[in-house]
Amino acid sequence: MKFPSLTKFSIAVTFATLLAPSLASAGLFDDDEARKAILDMRTKVDAVSSKLDAKLDTKADKSSALDLSNQNEQLRAEIAKLRGQIEVLTNDLSNTQRRQQDFYVDLDNRLRKIEPKKMTVDGKESTVEVNEQRSYDAAMALFKAAEYKNAGAAFSSFALNYPQSAYAGAAQYWLGNSYYAQRDCKNTISSLQVLVRNHPDHPKTPDAMLNIAACHLELKDKLASKKILEALIGQYPDTEAAQTAKSRLVMTK
């Protein structure tokens, strides 16, 4: 005895078999579709099983029951196969979710490495970009290595590329000191004057004025040196630089 429902179920099984590989190869963001497909397949399996059991219960004819029993075994084999495919899909979905989680963790770590950081620079809370920090650190490394010419070029480049940086005042100070270390007094004066003019509240400004005064003295301009020292004492009276300036005033007489 033939059963029309068997043909429909075979079509459903074929569809599910074709659907499984495509779901298994789905991208990171197909979780919802995969879950829906698994739920639909499980619903179809349960429906077919229930319908088959109902037919077995209502069949009185023994020969028909025997034929139905054979079909039952075939259907149960198909159901077992379909359930196996569901297990594969479930496992693939679990692996996909794990890879997706790893992807997000890696992405978050990468973003943290490139996003600007809040930090305290010269006593002020500031936001510093990663490349900005690297550029400044590289210039400082050159200065500490006594590569003053290269350090001067690096600080000059930094000042040009990051004029609004929290490190702008410090970069200008170390630019001037890079020239000072090379005994280039003219460039020392011009560089440190930018710091004095644009960053009067910077903690290095009093020291910058001392170096400017020293350069004027080396250039035999005692009057200019005296004016800078007096300005330093008047503007920053409580600093160590001011105390040093008082002793150096004697040299300008």
C-alpha positions as protocol buffer text, in pm:
chain_id: "A"
residue {
  index: 1
  type: MET
  ca { x: 0 y: 0 z: 0 }
}
residue {
  index: 2
  type: LYS
  ca { x: 142 y: 337 z: -103 }
}
residue {
  index: 3
  type: PHE
  ca { x: 129 y: 657 z: 104 }
}
residue {
  index: 4
  type: PRO
  ca { x: 128 y: 1001 z: -59 }
}
residue {
  index: 5
  type: SER
  ca { x: 282 y: 1152 z: 255 }
}
residue {
  index: 6
  type: LEU
  ca { x: 600 y: 955 z: 192 }
}
residue {
  index: 7
  type: THR
  ca { x: 668 y: 1149 z: -129 }
}
residue {
  index: 8
  type: LYS
  ca { x: 624 y: 1479 z: 48 }
}
residue {
  index: 9
  type: PHE
  ca { x: 854 y: 1376 z: 327 }
}
residue {
  index: 10
  type: SER
  ca { x: 1120 y: 1263 z: 79 }
}
residue {
  index: 11
  type: ILE
  ca { x: 1107 y: 1606 z: -79 }
}
residue {
  index: 12
  type: ALA
  ca { x: 1147 y: 1763 z: 265 }
}
residue {
  index: 13
  type: VAL
  ca { x: 1445 y: 1540 z: 340 }
}
residue {
  index: 14
  type: THR
  ca { x: 1605 y: 1623 z: 4 }
}
residue {
  index: 15
  type: PHE
  ca { x: 1557 y: 1993 z: 69 }
}
residue {
  index: 16
  type: ALA
  ca { x: 1708 y: 1961 z: 414 }
}
residue {
  index: 17
  type: THR
  ca { x: 2005 y: 1768 z: 273 }
}
residue {
  index: 18
  type: LEU
  ca { x: 2072 y: 2038 z: 16 }
}
residue {
  index: 19
  type: LEU
  ca { x: 2026 y: 2310 z: 276 }
}
residue {
  index: 20
  type: ALA
  ca { x: 2272 y: 2169 z: 531 }
}
residue {
  index: 21
  type: PRO
  ca { x: 2602 y: 2237 z: 343 }
}
residue {
  index: 22
  type: SER
  ca { x: 2506 y: 2593 z: 261 }
}
residue {
  index: 23
  type: LEU
  ca { x: 2422 y: 2666 z: 624 }
}
residue {
  index: 24
  type: ALA
  ca { x: 2744 y: 2505 z: 741 }
}
residue {
  index: 25
  type: SER
  ca { x: 2945 y: 2738 z: 519 }
}
residue {
  index: 26
  type: ALA
  ca { x: 2752 y: 3048 z: 623 }
}
residue {
  index: 27
  type: GLY
  ca { x: 2941 y: 3362 z: 728 }
}
residue {
  index: 28
  type: LEU
  ca { x: 2993 y: 3494 z: 1077 }
}
residue {
  index: 29
  type: PHE
  ca { x: 2668 y: 3685 z: 1082 }
}
residue {
  index: 30
  type: ASP
  ca { x: 2417 y: 3404 z: 970 }
}
residue {
  index: 31
  type: ASP
  ca { x: 2345 y: 3271 z: 1319 }
}
residue {
  index: 32
  type: ASP
  ca { x: 1973 y: 3358 z: 1313 }
}
residue {
  index: 33
  type: GLU
  ca { x: 1915 y: 3187 z: 976 }
}
residue {
  index: 34
  type: ALA
  ca { x: 2099 y: 2874 z: 1090 }
}
residue {
  index: 35
  type: ARG
  ca { x: 1900 y: 2851 z: 1412 }
}
residue {
  index: 36
  type: LYS
  ca { x: 1571 y: 2891 z: 1221 }
}
residue {
  index: 37
  type: ALA
  ca { x: 1668 y: 2619 z: 974 }
}
residue {
  index: 38
  type: ILE
  ca { x: 1754 y: 2378 z: 1256 }
}
residue {
  index: 39
  type: LEU
  ca { x: 1424 y: 2446 z: 1434 }
}
residue {
  index: 40
  type: ASP
  ca { x: 1227 y: 2399 z: 1108 }
}
residue {
  index: 41
  type: MET
  ca { x: 1400 y: 2067 z: 1038 }
}
residue {
  index: 42
  type: ARG
  ca { x: 1333 y: 1942 z: 1390 }
}
residue {
  index: 43
  type: THR
  ca { x: 965 y: 2038 z: 1357 }
}
residue {
  index: 44
  type: LYS
  ca { x: 936 y: 1843 z: 1029 }
}
residue {
  index: 45
  type: VAL
  ca { x: 1100 y: 1536 z: 1185 }
}
residue {
  index: 46
  type: ASP
  ca { x: 858 y: 1540 z: 1479 }
}
residue {
  index: 47
  type: ALA
  ca { x: 558 y: 1591 z: 1249 }
}
residue {
  index: 48
  type: VAL
  ca { x: 650 y: 1299 z: 1023 }
}
residue {
  index: 49
  type: SER
  ca { x: 719 y: 1072 z: 1318 }
}
residue {
  index: 50
  type: SER
  ca { x: 381 y: 1154 z: 1476 }
}
residue {
  index: 51
  type: LYS
  ca { x: 196 y: 1098 z: 1150 }
}
residue {
  index: 52
  type: LEU
  ca { x: 368 y: 765 z: 1095 }
}
residue {
  index: 53
  type: ASP
  ca { x: 287 y: 639 z: 1445 }
}
residue {
  index: 54
  type: ALA
  ca { x: -76 y: 739 z: 1399 }
}
residue {
  index: 55
  type: LYS
  ca { x: -104 y: 533 z: 1077 }
}
residue {
  index: 56
  type: LEU
  ca { x: 49 y: 229 z: 1244 }
}
residue {
  index: 57
  type: ASP
  ca { x: -206 y: 250 z: 1526 }
}
residue {
  index: 58
  type: THR
  ca { x: -508 y: 265 z: 1292 }
}
residue {
  index: 59
  type: LYS
  ca { x: -406 y: -10 z: 1043 }
}
residue {
  index: 60
  type: ALA
  ca { x: -586 y: -342 z: 1103 }
}
residue {
  index: 61
  type: ASP
  ca { x: -487 y: -529 z: 787 }
}
residue {
  index: 62
  type: LYS
  ca { x: -178 y: -743 z: 859 }
}
residue {
  index: 63
  type: SER
  ca { x: -36 y: -733 z: 506 }
}
residue {
  index: 64
  type: SER
  ca { x: -73 y: -359 z: 496 }
}
residue {
  index: 65
  type: ALA
  ca { x: 84 y: -340 z: 838 }
}
residue {
  index: 66
  type: LEU
  ca { x: 384 y: -538 z: 713 }
}
residue {
  index: 67
  type: ASP
  ca { x: 426 y: -306 z: 415 }
}
residue {
  index: 68
  type: LEU
  ca { x: 381 y: -9 z: 641 }
}
residue {
  index: 69
  type: SER
  ca { x: 640 y: -151 z: 877 }
}
residue {
  index: 70
  type: ASN
  ca { x: 896 y: -166 z: 596 }
}
residue {
  index: 71
  type: GLN
  ca { x: 819 y: 190 z: 501 }
}
residue {
  index: 72
  type: ASN
  ca { x: 842 y: 280 z: 866 }
}
residue {
  index: 73
  type: GLU
  ca { x: 1197 y: 146 z: 882 }
}
residue {
  index: 74
  type: GLN
  ca { x: 1291 y: 344 z: 571 }
}
residue {
  index: 75
  type: LEU
  ca { x: 1138 y: 657 z: 713 }
}
residue {
  index: 76
  type: ARG
  ca { x: 1310 y: 612 z: 1045 }
}
residue {
  index: 77
  type: ALA
  ca { x: 1641 y: 569 z: 864 }
}
residue {
  index: 78
  type: GLU
  ca { x: 1576 y: 894 z: 680 }
}
residue {
  index: 79
  type: ILE
  ca { x: 1483 y: 1059 z: 1010 }
}
residue {
  index: 80
  type: ALA
  ca { x: 1805 y: 934 z: 1169 }
}
residue {
  index: 81
  type: LYS
  ca { x: 2001 y: 1073 z: 874 }
}
residue {
  index: 82
  type: LEU
  ca { x: 1821 y: 1404 z: 902 }
}
residue {
  index: 83
  type: ARG
  ca { x: 1889 y: 1421 z: 1274 }
}
residue {
  index: 84
  type: GLY
  ca { x: 2255 y: 1354 z: 1204 }
}
residue {
  index: 85
  type: GLN
  ca { x: 2257 y: 1649 z: 967 }
}
residue {
  index: 86
  type: ILE
  ca { x: 2097 y: 1858 z: 1242 }
}
residue {
  index: 87
  type: GLU
  ca { x: 2378 y: 1757 z: 1476 }
}
residue {
  index: 88
  type: VAL
  ca { x: 2635 y: 1862 z: 1216 }
}
residue {
  index: 89
  type: LEU
  ca { x: 2458 y: 2195 z: 1167 }
}
residue {
  index: 90
  type: THR
  ca { x: 2439 y: 2250 z: 1541 }
}
residue {
  index: 91
  type: ASN
  ca { x: 2809 y: 2179 z: 1579 }
}
residue {
  index: 92
  type: ASP
  ca { x: 2895 y: 2410 z: 1287 }
}
residue {
  index: 93
  type: LEU
  ca { x: 2679 y: 2681 z: 1438 }
}
residue {
  index: 94
  type: SER
  ca { x: 2859 y: 2643 z: 1772 }
}
residue {
  index: 95
  type: ASN
  ca { x: 3197 y: 2668 z: 1598 }
}
residue {
  index: 96
  type: THR
  ca { x: 3079 y: 2972 z: 1402 }
}
residue {
  index: 97
  type: GLN
  ca { x: 2967 y: 3145 z: 1720 }
}
residue {
  index: 98
  type: ARG
  ca { x: 3303 y: 3072 z: 1882 }
}
residue {
  index: 99
  type: ARG
  ca { x: 3490 y: 3211 z: 1579 }
}
residue {
  index: 100
  type: GLN
  ca { x: 3263 y: 3514 z: 1582 }
}
residue {
  index: 101
  type: GLN
  ca { x: 3340 y: 3575 z: 1949 }
}
residue {
  index: 102
  type: ASP
  ca { x: 3713 y: 3541 z: 1881 }
}
residue {
  index: 103
  type: PHE
  ca { x: 3675 y: 3784 z: 1592 }
}
residue {
  index: 104
  type: TYR
  ca { x: 3509 y: 4047 z: 1811 }
}
residue {
  index: 105
  type: VAL
  ca { x: 3771 y: 4005 z: 2086 }
}
residue {
  index: 106
  type: ASP
  ca { x: 4051 y: 4047 z: 1831 }
}
residue {
  index: 107
  type: LEU
  ca { x: 3877 y: 4348 z: 1674 }
}
residue {
  index: 108
  type: ASP
  ca { x: 3830 y: 4510 z: 2015 }
}
residue {
  index: 109
  type: ASN
  ca { x: 4197 y: 4458 z: 2099 }
}
residue {
  index: 110
  type: ARG
  ca { x: 4303 y: 4612 z: 1767 }
}
residue {
  index: 111
  type: LEU
  ca { x: 4078 y: 4914 z: 1819 }
}
residue {
  index: 112
  type: ARG
  ca { x: 4215 y: 4970 z: 2168 }
}
residue {
  index: 113
  type: LYS
  ca { x: 4566 y: 4986 z: 2025 }
}
residue {
  index: 114
  type: ILE
  ca { x: 4481 y: 5263 z: 1778 }
}
residue {
  index: 115
  type: GLU
  ca { x: 4225 y: 5470 z: 1965 }
}
residue {
  index: 116
  type: PRO
  ca { x: 4336 y: 5795 z: 2138 }
}
residue {
  index: 117
  type: LYS
  ca { x: 4427 y: 5769 z: 2506 }
}
residue {
  index: 118
  type: LYS
  ca { x: 4351 y: 6005 z: 2791 }
}
residue {
  index: 119
  type: MET
  ca { x: 4660 y: 6084 z: 2994 }
}
residue {
  index: 120
  type: THR
  ca { x: 4825 y: 6355 z: 3202 }
}
residue {
  index: 121
  type: VAL
  ca { x: 5087 y: 6555 z: 3011 }
}
residue {
  index: 122
  type: ASP
  ca { x: 5278 y: 6831 z: 3190 }
}
residue {
  index: 123
  type: GLY
  ca { x: 5017 y: 6839 z: 3465 }
}
residue {
  index: 124
  type: LYS
  ca { x: 4715 y: 6861 z: 3233 }
}
residue {
  index: 125
  type: GLU
  ca { x: 4459 y: 6597 z: 3135 }
}
residue {
  index: 126
  type: SER
  ca { x: 4485 y: 6546 z: 2761 }
}
residue {
  index: 127
  type: THR
  ca { x: 4390 y: 6310 z: 2479 }
}
residue {
  index: 128
  type: VAL
  ca { x: 4684 y: 6176 z: 2281 }
}
residue {
  index: 129
  type: GLU
  ca { x: 4668 y: 5978 z: 1958 }
}
residue {
  index: 130
  type: VAL
  ca { x: 4880 y: 5665 z: 1919 }
}
residue {
  index: 131
  type: ASN
  ca { x: 5087 y: 5799 z: 1627 }
}
residue {
  index: 132
  type: GLU
  ca { x: 5131 y: 6129 z: 1809 }
}
residue {
  index: 133
  type: GLN
  ca { x: 5272 y: 5950 z: 2114 }
}
residue {
  index: 134
  type: ARG
  ca { x: 5502 y: 5735 z: 1902 }
}
residue {
  index: 135
  type: SER
  ca { x: 5635 y: 6036 z: 1714 }
}
residue {
  index: 136
  type: TYR
  ca { x: 5714 y: 6224 z: 2034 }
}
residue {
  index: 137
  type: ASP
  ca { x: 5872 y: 5920 z: 2201 }
}
residue {
  index: 138
  type: ALA
  ca { x: 6089 y: 5855 z: 1895 }
}
residue {
  index: 139
  type: ALA
  ca { x: 6219 y: 6214 z: 1902 }
}
residue {
  index: 140
  type: MET
  ca { x: 6292 y: 6189 z: 2275 }
}
residue {
  index: 141
  type: ALA
  ca { x: 6477 y: 5862 z: 2222 }
}
residue {
  index: 142
  type: LEU
  ca { x: 6705 y: 6034 z: 1970 }
}
residue {
  index: 143
  type: PHE
  ca { x: 6776 y: 6318 z: 2212 }
}
residue {
  index: 144
  type: LYS
  ca { x: 6857 y: 6080 z: 2497 }
}
residue {
  index: 145
  type: ALA
  ca { x: 7090 y: 5892 z: 2263 }
}
residue {
  index: 146
  type: ALA
  ca { x: 7277 y: 6222 z: 2205 }
}
residue {
  index: 147
  type: GLU
  ca { x: 7175 y: 6223 z: 1837 }
}
residue {
  index: 148
  type: TYR
  ca { x: 7096 y: 6592 z: 1862 }
}
residue {
  index: 149
  type: LYS
  ca { x: 7079 y: 6672 z: 1493 }
}
residue {
  index: 150
  type: ASN
  ca { x: 6833 y: 6392 z: 1424 }
}
residue {
  index: 151
  type: ALA
  ca { x: 6643 y: 6475 z: 1741 }
}
residue {
  index: 152
  type: GLY
  ca { x: 6607 y: 6837 z: 1629 }
}
residue {
  index: 153
  type: ALA
  ca { x: 6467 y: 6725 z: 1294 }
}
residue {
  index: 154
  type: ALA
  ca { x: 6226 y: 6487 z: 1469 }
}
residue {
  index: 155
  type: PHE
  ca { x: 6099 y: 6751 z: 1713 }
}
residue {
  index: 156
  type: SER
  ca { x: 6063 y: 7002 z: 1431 }
}
residue {
  index: 157
  type: SER
  ca { x: 5857 y: 6751 z: 1233 }
}
residue {
  index: 158
  type: PHE
  ca { x: 5645 y: 6678 z: 1541 }
}
residue {
  index: 159
  type: ALA
  ca { x: 5573 y: 7048 z: 1597 }
}
residue {
  index: 160
  type: LEU
  ca { x: 5466 y: 7080 z: 1233 }
}
residue {
  index: 161
  type: ASN
  ca { x: 5243 y: 6770 z: 1233 }
}
residue {
  index: 162
  type: TYR
  ca { x: 5086 y: 6815 z: 1577 }
}
residue {
  index: 163
  type: PRO
  ca { x: 5062 y: 7189 z: 1649 }
}
residue {
  index: 164
  type: GLN
  ca { x: 4773 y: 7138 z: 1895 }
}
residue {
  index: 165
  type: SER
  ca { x: 4931 y: 6843 z: 2074 }
}
residue {
  index: 166
  type: ALA
  ca { x: 4958 y: 6826 z: 2451 }
}
residue {
  index: 167
  type: TYR
  ca { x: 5327 y: 6769 z: 2382 }
}
residue {
  index: 168
  type: ALA
  ca { x: 5363 y: 7083 z: 2166 }
}
residue {
  index: 169
  type: GLY
  ca { x: 5531 y: 7286 z: 2442 }
}
residue {
  index: 170
  type: ALA
  ca { x: 5764 y: 7006 z: 2546 }
}
residue {
  index: 171
  type: ALA
  ca { x: 5856 y: 6936 z: 2182 }
}
residue {
  index: 172
  type: GLN
  ca { x: 5943 y: 7304 z: 2132 }
}
residue {
  index: 173
  type: TYR
  ca { x: 6157 y: 7300 z: 2447 }
}
residue {
  index: 174
  type: TRP
  ca { x: 6352 y: 6992 z: 2340 }
}
residue {
  index: 175
  type: LEU
  ca { x: 6387 y: 7128 z: 1988 }
}
residue {
  index: 176
  type: GLY
  ca { x: 6560 y: 7433 z: 2135 }
}
residue {
  index: 177
  type: ASN
  ca { x: 6777 y: 7213 z: 2354 }
}
residue {
  index: 178
  type: SER
  ca { x: 6874 y: 7001 z: 2055 }
}
residue {
  index: 179
  type: TYR
  ca { x: 7014 y: 7316 z: 1894 }
}
residue {
  index: 180
  type: TYR
  ca { x: 7171 y: 7421 z: 2224 }
}
residue {
  index: 181
  type: ALA
  ca { x: 7351 y: 7087 z: 2251 }
}
residue {
  index: 182
  type: GLN
  ca { x: 7500 y: 7157 z: 1906 }
}
residue {
  index: 183
  type: ARG
  ca { x: 7608 y: 7505 z: 2019 }
}
residue {
  index: 184
  type: ASP
  ca { x: 7372 y: 7660 z: 1764 }
}
residue {
  index: 185
  type: CYS
  ca { x: 7266 y: 7960 z: 1969 }
}
residue {
  index: 186
  type: LYS
  ca { x: 7072 y: 8144 z: 1701 }
}
residue {
  index: 187
  type: ASN
  ca { x: 6835 y: 7852 z: 1640 }
}
residue {
  index: 188
  type: THR
  ca { x: 6821 y: 7783 z: 2012 }
}
residue {
  index: 189
  type: ILE
  ca { x: 6696 y: 8136 z: 2078 }
}
residue {
  index: 190
  type: SER
  ca { x: 6440 y: 8135 z: 1797 }
}
residue {
  index: 191
  type: SER
  ca { x: 6304 y: 7790 z: 1896 }
}
residue {
  index: 192
  type: LEU
  ca { x: 6276 y: 7865 z: 2267 }
}
residue {
  index: 193
  type: GLN
  ca { x: 6120 y: 8204 z: 2204 }
}
residue {
  index: 194
  type: VAL
  ca { x: 5828 y: 8018 z: 2040 }
}
residue {
  index: 195
  type: LEU
  ca { x: 5782 y: 7824 z: 2365 }
}
residue {
  index: 196
  type: VAL
  ca { x: 5796 y: 8140 z: 2578 }
}
residue {
  index: 197
  type: ARG
  ca { x: 5552 y: 8321 z: 2352 }
}
residue {
  index: 198
  type: ASN
  ca { x: 5300 y: 8040 z: 2287 }
}
residue {
  index: 199
  type: HIS
  ca { x: 5324 y: 7843 z: 2612 }
}
residue {
  index: 200
  type: PRO
  ca { x: 5391 y: 8086 z: 2898 }
}
residue {
  index: 201
  type: ASP
  ca { x: 5237 y: 7846 z: 3153 }
}
residue {
  index: 202
  type: HIS
  ca { x: 5443 y: 7547 z: 3048 }
}
residue {
  index: 203
  type: PRO
  ca { x: 5663 y: 7410 z: 3330 }
}
residue {
  index: 204
  type: LYS
  ca { x: 5970 y: 7424 z: 3104 }
}
residue {
  index: 205
  type: THR
  ca { x: 5928 y: 7789 z: 3007 }
}
residue {
  index: 206
  type: PRO
  ca { x: 6144 y: 7931 z: 3294 }
}
residue {
  index: 207
  type: ASP
  ca { x: 6426 y: 7691 z: 3200 }
}
residue {
  index: 208
  type: ALA
  ca { x: 6385 y: 7791 z: 2836 }
}
residue {
  index: 209
  type: MET
  ca { x: 6436 y: 8155 z: 2932 }
}
residue {
  index: 210
  type: LEU
  ca { x: 6756 y: 8062 z: 3115 }
}
residue {
  index: 211
  type: ASN
  ca { x: 6890 y: 7897 z: 2800 }
}
residue {
  index: 212
  type: ILE
  ca { x: 6791 y: 8196 z: 2589 }
}
residue {
  index: 213
  type: ALA
  ca { x: 6979 y: 8426 z: 2826 }
}
residue {
  index: 214
  type: ALA
  ca { x: 7283 y: 8194 z: 2814 }
}
residue {
  index: 215
  type: CYS
  ca { x: 7284 y: 8202 z: 2436 }
}
residue {
  index: 216
  type: HIS
  ca { x: 7263 y: 8580 z: 2428 }
}
residue {
  index: 217
  type: LEU
  ca { x: 7561 y: 8591 z: 2661 }
}
residue {
  index: 218
  type: GLU
  ca { x: 7759 y: 8353 z: 2439 }
}
residue {
  index: 219
  type: LEU
  ca { x: 7677 y: 8580 z: 2145 }
}
residue {
  index: 220
  type: LYS
  ca { x: 7823 y: 8871 z: 2344 }
}
residue {
  index: 221
  type: ASP
  ca { x: 7486 y: 9041 z: 2384 }
}
residue {
  index: 222
  type: LYS
  ca { x: 7486 y: 9112 z: 2760 }
}
residue {
  index: 223
  type: LEU
  ca { x: 7197 y: 9356 z: 2741 }
}
residue {
  index: 224
  type: ALA
  ca { x: 6963 y: 9104 z: 2579 }
}
residue {
  index: 225
  type: SER
  ca { x: 7072 y: 8839 z: 2829 }
}
residue {
  index: 226
  type: LYS
  ca { x: 7006 y: 9076 z: 3121 }
}
residue {
  index: 227
  type: LYS
  ca { x: 6655 y: 9159 z: 2996 }
}
residue {
  index: 228
  type: ILE
  ca { x: 6564 y: 8791 z: 2968 }
}
residue {
  index: 229
  type: LEU
  ca { x: 6695 y: 8714 z: 3317 }
}
residue {
  index: 230
  type: GLU
  ca { x: 6506 y: 9006 z: 3469 }
}
residue {
  index: 231
  type: ALA
  ca { x: 6189 y: 8901 z: 3288 }
}
residue {
  index: 232
  type: LEU
  ca { x: 6235 y: 8547 z: 3419 }
}
residue {
  index: 233
  type: ILE
  ca { x: 6270 y: 8668 z: 3779 }
}
residue {
  index: 234
  type: GLY
  ca { x: 5968 y: 8895 z: 3743 }
}
residue {
  index: 235
  type: GLN
  ca { x: 5736 y: 8639 z: 3579 }
}
residue {
  index: 236
  type: TYR
  ca { x: 5841 y: 8321 z: 3759 }
}
residue {
  index: 237
  type: PRO
  ca { x: 5980 y: 8441 z: 4095 }
}
residue {
  index: 238
  type: ASP
  ca { x: 5921 y: 8116 z: 4285 }
}
residue {
  index: 239
  type: THR
  ca { x: 6098 y: 7885 z: 4044 }
}
residue {
  index: 240
  type: GLU
  ca { x: 6446 y: 7737 z: 4069 }
}
residue {
  index: 241
  type: ALA
  ca { x: 6519 y: 7898 z: 3733 }
}
residue {
  index: 242
  type: ALA
  ca { x: 6452 y: 8241 z: 3888 }
}
residue {
  index: 243
  type: GLN
  ca { x: 6702 y: 8173 z: 4165 }
}
residue {
  index: 244
  type: THR
  ca { x: 6961 y: 8073 z: 3905 }
}
residue {
  index: 245
  type: ALA
  ca { x: 6879 y: 8386 z: 3705 }
}
residue {
  index: 246
  type: LYS
  ca { x: 6958 y: 8607 z: 4005 }
}
residue {
  index: 247
  type: SER
  ca { x: 7308 y: 8465 z: 4030 }
}
residue {
  index: 248
  type: ARG
  ca { x: 7364 y: 8498 z: 3656 }
}
residue {
  index: 249
  type: LEU
  ca { x: 7267 y: 8866 z: 3654 }
}
residue {
  index: 250
  type: VAL
  ca { x: 7608 y: 8938 z: 3800 }
}
residue {
  index: 251
  type: MET
  ca { x: 7765 y: 8806 z: 3480 }
}
residue {
  index: 252
  type: THR
  ca { x: 7574 y: 9057 z: 3269 }
}
residue {
  index: 253
  type: LYS
  ca { x: 7716 y: 9362 z: 3444 }
}
